[in-house]
Amino acid sequence: MASMYIGSRTKNVIIFLVVLFSVIFAFVKSDIWSITMKPAGKQGKPSEKAIKMLEESDYVRKGELVLTPTNLKEYIKILDDIVQTNDLNIIFKKETKSNLCELLEIPDEKYNKILSPFLESASLETAERVSSNDFISLEDLKSKIESAKIIRDKVQADLAKSINPYTSKELQKNLVQQRDLVASLKQDLASRKSKQGLVLTKITMNAYFNKTKAIKNSAKVFGLTFAISFVVMTIALLVIYLILIILSKLFSFLGIKSFSKSSSRYSRYGSGYGSGSYGYGKKKVKRIYKRKHKSSSDEEANKEEEK
């Protein structure tokens, strides 16, 4: 019956490869290198586009919240629930792994109630709500429109009466300017009405990275992953070894010769020894023996021995 034989050197190589693979797999899975190299503290950068949009917007009231949560995903989920529950309009949104920035329209009378989960959070850094410096009431804006309409109608009447070509040309330019002014003021009024009672709020969330805690968690993941991968690979190799033994015995039972260490040694050295012992396979060497002539002294010695 054939037997499986693994040398001590082969065993050592297999153990080394199993340990090496387990270490590499655990190292990649735990991401311990990037965590160690990552700086501690607040992560992410503010969005320059969001800052510019907030500054250049024509909202009467504007707000800003800055938070630094340790669990950014949890706070993003809270914000998504707030937006969905209150049907808030998102003007701008930018999200990265370590940062979130959103511009939202929030009703002024419900501002504190809607944002209470953030305003009462320990992660809150900044919370402010201000009015625009160039605030113009709706009544003042309507008065400006009426004044521009009066001027427009007067210029149009003067143009109808004008006979001088040069004066008519100047009046036409003035009329176009007054019409554009009325259209622009009407557009501002419509926009102001649609934004009346709303606060344009910029919410910025920067993830806080606790390096010490992260390294501890990564080390736990590394140890657990290494242990699991080592055990799994060891069991897999044992199963493969048992399968090979079963196949070897099956081949032996069926009369199929398997190659083992002992049989290979015999085939390599035994056959050569057997043939050599019987003289087969060797090249014949022809030896020539020359007979020496006996000297006279030798002949006398031989005669004396015969006597």
Disulfide bonds with the S-S distance in Angstrom:
none
